[in-house]
Amino acid sequence: MSAVSPGSGRLTADSSDQSGPRASPRSPEQPPLPAEEAIRASYDAVAARYAQEIGGELAGKPVDRALLACLAELAGDGLIADVGCGPGHVTAYLADLGADVVGIALSPGMIQVARERHPELRFEVGSLLALPVEDGRWAAAVCAYSIIHLGEDERRAAFAELARAIAAGGWLMVSFHVSMAEQAPGSVAHVQEWWGLEVDLDFHFLEPEDMVEEMIAAGFTVMAWTERQPWPDVEVASHRCYLLGRREA
């Protein structure tokens, strides 16, 4: 949860385990795929297993649930987009709160899984760099770890696209990894295997100050900034940040 946003891009609860994503250098004989293609193919490959491993994660994440409830309250009766929705668990949580919500992901495989798990909800294939929505249609959007596969230029383009899609006075909540063991803020971990499946993903660990600046540049005022440590026995041991921004006119 992408040079666009495929799924939610979250790491597994124990990335040191053989079943988790393993960072490794790219072989010189393997030229990188175009970023969007590589991300889509990677999340298509892991879609079913991702839902199995991570689809119930919110049950153990009280801070995340509280922030999503805040976003739902701020959006009121307006439409919320879960951008990088993965298997649809955040979309479903927002719907359970009474929100009008749509899930969007780059990976058709993820969207298929989301539709199977939550047939009553709306899901669409779409890219963070070319969102399938008219200008100002959304009251709010959540990008739960959707930006972590993006380099700086792509992130800036994604924030601009989100600003286009969110109405003036609307809201954006973004979450991302800041650091973890052997990964300082600003570093990148390249992952080629996840749950024993072949992937081609870069995980960016991001400086909160940089993300604030990029959101401001796109037309958002950052109203809240929350950082936390990893929740024990629930998720990968990374320091995390959540930013809540208001779309200016």
Backbone torsions as a table, in degrees:
resi	resn	phi	psi	omega
1	MET	NA	NA	NA
2	SER	NA	139.9	180.0
3	ALA	-45.9	8.8	178.0
4	VAL	179.2	174.6	-167.2
5	SER	-109.5	106.7	-174.3
6	PRO	-85.6	-66.1	177.6
7	GLY	-130.9	-163.5	-176.0
8	SER	-78.9	-8.0	172.4
9	GLY	64.1	27.6	-178.3
10	ARG	-85.5	146.6	172.8
11	LEU	-77.8	162.4	179.3
12	THR	-78.6	168.9	-174.8
13	ALA	-65.7	-21.6	178.3
14	ASP	-141.2	89.7	-174.5
15	SER	-73.5	-9.0	175.6
16	SER	-84.0	-14.6	179.2
17	ASP	-71.8	152.6	-179.8
18	GLN	-61.9	-24.4	-178.4
19	SER	-81.3	-14.0	-176.6
20	GLY	-87.5	174.4	179.3
21	PRO	-68.9	136.0	-178.1
22	ARG	-117.9	122.5	179.9
23	ALA	-74.7	140.4	178.9
24	SER	-157.4	154.7	178.1
25	PRO	-68.3	147.6	178.3
26	ARG	-75.2	133.1	178.0
27	SER	-65.9	137.3	179.1
28	PRO	-63.7	-20.3	177.9
29	GLU	-81.7	-5.5	-177.4
30	GLN	-114.7	90.7	177.9
31	PRO	-64.8	143.5	-177.5
32	PRO	-66.7	143.1	172.2
33	LEU	-71.4	155.9	169.9
34	PRO	-52.0	140.1	-167.8
35	ALA	-52.7	-49.8	-176.9
36	GLU	-64.0	-40.3	179.3
37	GLU	-63.7	-42.7	-179.1
38	ALA	-64.9	-41.0	-179.4
39	ILE	-67.1	-44.8	179.1
40	ARG	-60.4	-48.1	-178.3
41	ALA	-63.2	-38.9	-179.2
42	SER	-64.7	-46.0	-178.3
43	TYR	-75.2	-28.3	170.3
44	ASP	-60.3	-41.7	-176.4
45	ALA	-65.1	-36.0	-174.0
46	VAL	-104.3	5.0	-169.2
47	ALA	-53.4	-51.3	-176.4
48	ALA	-65.7	-43.5	-179.2
49	ARG	-68.9	-37.1	177.6
50	TYR	-58.1	-46.1	179.0
51	ALA	-61.5	-40.5	180.0
52	GLN	-64.2	-43.1	-173.9
53	GLU	-83.1	-35.1	-168.0
54	ILE	-119.7	-12.4	-174.2
55	GLY	-62.4	-18.6	178.7
56	GLY	-109.0	17.3	-170.8
57	GLU	-63.8	-29.3	-175.0
58	LEU	-64.7	-22.5	178.3
59	ALA	-59.8	-27.8	-179.3
60	GLY	-106.6	16.4	-175.1
61	LYS	-128.8	79.6	-176.2
62	PRO	-64.6	-32.9	179.2
63	VAL	-66.7	-44.0	178.2
64	ASP	-60.8	-43.0	179.9
65	ARG	-62.7	-40.2	-179.5
66	ALA	-65.8	-40.6	-179.8
67	LEU	-69.0	-36.8	176.4
68	LEU	-66.5	-37.4	176.4
69	ALA	-63.8	-38.5	176.2
70	CYS	-61.1	-46.0	-179.9
71	LEU	-62.2	-42.6	179.2
72	ALA	-61.9	-39.7	177.5
73	GLU	-64.2	-42.7	-178.8
74	LEU	-66.5	-34.8	-178.5
75	ALA	-74.5	-22.0	179.5
76	GLY	60.2	-129.0	-179.9
77	ASP	-86.8	0.2	-177.0
78	GLY	-77.0	166.4	-177.6
79	LEU	-79.2	131.4	174.5
80	ILE	-106.9	135.7	174.5
81	ALA	-106.1	128.7	172.2
82	ASP	-95.8	97.8	-171.0
83	VAL	-95.1	117.4	-169.2
84	GLY	87.2	49.1	-166.2
85	CYS	-77.1	-12.3	-178.3
86	GLY	55.1	-134.7	-178.4
87	PRO	-80.0	7.5	169.5
88	GLY	92.0	12.4	-175.7
89	HIS	-71.9	-35.7	176.1
90	VAL	-70.1	-41.8	175.5
91	THR	-54.9	-46.8	-178.4
92	ALA	-66.0	-38.3	179.5
93	TYR	-63.8	-43.8	177.7
94	LEU	-62.8	-40.8	178.1
95	ALA	-62.7	-39.0	178.4
96	ASP	-64.6	-24.8	176.2
97	LEU	-80.8	-3.4	179.4
98	GLY	97.5	7.3	-178.0
99	ALA	-78.7	149.4	167.6
100	ASP	-84.5	116.0	-168.0
101	VAL	-141.2	147.9	173.7
102	VAL	-130.7	139.5	177.2
103	GLY	-101.5	138.3	-179.0
104	ILE	-131.7	134.8	175.9
105	ALA	-147.3	151.8	178.6
106	LEU	-70.5	-33.8	-173.1
107	SER	-84.0	116.6	174.8
108	PRO	-59.8	-32.1	177.8
109	GLY	-64.0	-41.5	176.6
110	MET	-64.4	-42.2	-179.9
111	ILE	-63.8	-38.7	176.9
112	GLN	-61.3	-45.1	178.8
113	VAL	-62.9	-43.8	179.9
114	ALA	-60.2	-42.4	179.9
115	ARG	-66.9	-35.8	178.0
116	GLU	-68.4	-38.8	-177.9
117	ARG	-76.9	-31.6	-174.8
118	HIS	-136.1	69.2	-174.1
119	PRO	-64.5	-17.8	-179.1
120	GLU	-82.4	-8.1	-175.8
121	LEU	-106.5	165.2	-178.4
122	ARG	-97.7	132.2	176.5
123	PHE	-136.8	142.1	-178.9
124	GLU	-137.2	146.0	171.3
125	VAL	-78.8	131.9	-180.0
126	GLY	-170.6	160.0	-177.5
127	SER	-107.3	144.9	174.5
128	LEU	-62.2	-22.4	-178.9
129	LEU	-92.1	-6.2	178.4
130	ALA	-154.6	73.5	-173.8
131	LEU	-67.1	138.6	-176.7
132	PRO	-82.1	64.4	-175.5
133	VAL	-157.4	149.4	177.2
134	GLU	-76.0	165.2	-177.5
135	ASP	-58.5	135.7	172.2
136	GLY	66.4	20.8	-175.2
137	ARG	-77.1	-30.4	-173.0
138	TRP	-95.8	141.8	171.8
139	ALA	-80.9	-24.4	-178.8
140	ALA	-163.6	160.8	173.6
141	ALA	-143.3	148.5	173.0
142	VAL	-121.8	132.8	175.1
143	CYS	-119.4	86.4	-176.7
144	ALA	-84.0	96.7	-179.2
145	TYR	62.6	24.0	-178.7
146	SER	-81.6	-19.0	-175.3
147	ILE	-95.4	0.8	-168.8
148	ILE	-76.4	-9.4	175.8
149	HIS	-99.0	6.9	-173.7
150	LEU	-102.6	138.5	168.3
151	GLY	-77.7	174.9	-173.1
152	GLU	-59.3	-46.9	-177.9
153	ASP	-61.6	-41.1	179.8
154	GLU	-68.6	-38.7	177.6
155	ARG	-61.6	-44.8	-179.7
156	ARG	-61.7	-39.9	176.9
157	ALA	-65.3	-38.3	179.2
158	ALA	-66.4	-43.1	178.4
159	PHE	-63.8	-37.2	177.0
160	ALA	-64.8	-39.8	178.7
161	GLU	-67.6	-39.2	175.3
162	LEU	-63.7	-39.3	177.5
163	ALA	-63.4	-34.2	176.1
164	ARG	-65.9	-40.9	-173.4
165	ALA	-79.5	-26.1	-177.0
166	ILE	-92.0	133.6	-179.1
167	ALA	-66.3	153.5	173.6
168	ALA	-55.5	132.0	-176.0
169	GLY	86.5	-3.7	178.9
170	GLY	-82.3	-176.6	-167.4
171	TRP	-130.7	147.0	175.3
172	LEU	-131.7	128.3	172.8
173	MET	-115.9	127.0	-177.9
174	VAL	-123.9	135.6	174.3
175	SER	-126.5	151.8	-177.1
176	PHE	-162.4	162.5	173.8
177	HIS	-81.9	137.5	177.4
178	VAL	-98.5	-47.7	-177.6
179	SER	-164.2	165.4	170.6
180	MET	-162.4	-179.1	-178.4
181	ALA	-53.6	127.6	178.2
182	GLU	68.6	9.6	176.8
183	GLN	-133.0	100.6	178.3
184	ALA	-81.3	159.7	173.4
185	PRO	-55.2	134.5	-178.0
186	GLY	93.8	-7.3	-180.0
187	SER	-89.5	168.6	-179.0
188	VAL	-132.6	134.0	173.7
189	ALA	-109.0	122.4	176.3
190	HIS	-92.6	128.4	-175.8
191	VAL	-116.6	129.4	-179.8
192	GLN	-116.0	-10.8	178.9
193	GLU	-141.9	133.3	-178.5
194	TRP	-140.4	117.4	-176.8
195	TRP	55.1	35.8	179.1
196	GLY	77.1	6.9	-179.4
197	LEU	-109.0	145.6	-177.1
198	GLU	-76.1	127.2	176.4
199	VAL	-136.2	171.9	178.9
200	ASP	-145.5	83.5	-171.1
201	LEU	-132.9	139.3	168.9
202	ASP	-102.8	128.5	175.2
203	PHE	-105.2	115.5	-179.5
204	HIS	-93.1	130.6	173.3
205	PHE	-99.0	122.5	-161.3
206	LEU	-114.1	142.8	175.3
207	GLU	-78.1	123.6	179.0
208	PRO	-55.2	-40.1	-179.5
209	GLU	-60.1	-37.7	178.9
210	ASP	-67.3	-40.3	-180.0
211	MET	-66.7	-38.1	175.9
212	VAL	-60.2	-46.4	-179.8
213	GLU	-61.6	-41.2	-179.2
214	GLU	-67.7	-37.5	176.9
215	MET	-67.1	-42.1	178.3
216	ILE	-60.9	-43.1	-179.7
217	ALA	-61.4	-29.2	-179.7
218	ALA	-84.9	-8.4	177.2
219	GLY	110.5	19.0	177.8
220	PHE	-108.6	144.2	168.1
221	THR	-100.1	121.9	-178.8
222	VAL	-78.7	114.8	-174.9
223	MET	-96.4	-24.0	179.9
224	ALA	-148.3	145.0	-176.0
225	TRP	-139.2	112.4	-177.4
226	THR	-121.2	130.1	172.7
227	GLU	-120.9	148.7	178.2
228	ARG	-150.6	161.8	173.6
229	GLN	-85.3	163.8	179.4
230	PRO	-63.7	142.2	178.4
231	TRP	-75.9	128.6	-174.2
232	PRO	-60.0	134.7	173.0
233	ASP	63.2	18.4	-177.8
234	VAL	-120.9	-36.4	-168.9
235	GLU	-146.5	169.2	176.6
236	VAL	-59.8	147.2	-172.0
237	ALA	-81.0	67.7	177.9
238	SER	-115.3	147.0	170.0
239	HIS	-76.1	134.6	-170.9
240	ARG	-125.8	157.6	177.9
241	CYS	-136.8	145.4	177.2
242	TYR	-128.3	128.2	178.4
243	LEU	-119.3	133.6	177.5
244	LEU	-114.8	117.4	-177.8
245	GLY	-119.4	147.9	176.8
246	ARG	-105.8	129.7	-179.0
247	ARG	-74.4	121.0	179.3
248	GLU	-81.8	160.5	179.9
249	ALA	-67.3	NA	NA
